[in-house]
Amino acid sequence: MVALLILDFVIGHSLERKYITNLESKILKKAVDVQVIQAADVKEFFGGKADAEVSRQIRKLIDKKMLVPEKEGTRKYVLKFDNSYLLRSVIKSLGEKGFLPVRDEIL
C-alpha cells in the first residue's frame, strides 16, 4: 500500500515539475495499477486516435527511460525507475515518508 502511495506521488511530482505530460502521467499510473501494460491498456486515454499514436506515446516513454519492455522483443511494458526524474521523485517521497535517515548536523 505504501509503495502505491509513493508511486502515485512520484508520478504527480514529475507532472507538477513538467518532466512528463498529463497523457504520460495517465499511462504511467496505468502501469502502476496493472504492473504490465500494452497498447490496448492505454488506448482509452487517446479518444479514438489511431493505434500509431498510442504506439508513439509509449515509444516516447521508452525513450525517456520511464517504461521498458517486460521481455526482449515483446510489446508489454513495465515501469523503469532508474530514470533521473522518476528517481529524484522516489527519493523525495521516501524522505518525506521517513524511510531515509536524516542527518541534521554535519560531522
Secondary structure, 3 states (H helix, E strand, C coil): CHHHHHHHHHHHHHHHCCCCCHHHHHHHHHHHHHCCECHHHHHHHHCCCCHHHHHHHHHHHHHCCCEEECCCCCCCEEECCCCHHHHHHHHHHHHHCCCCCCCCCCC
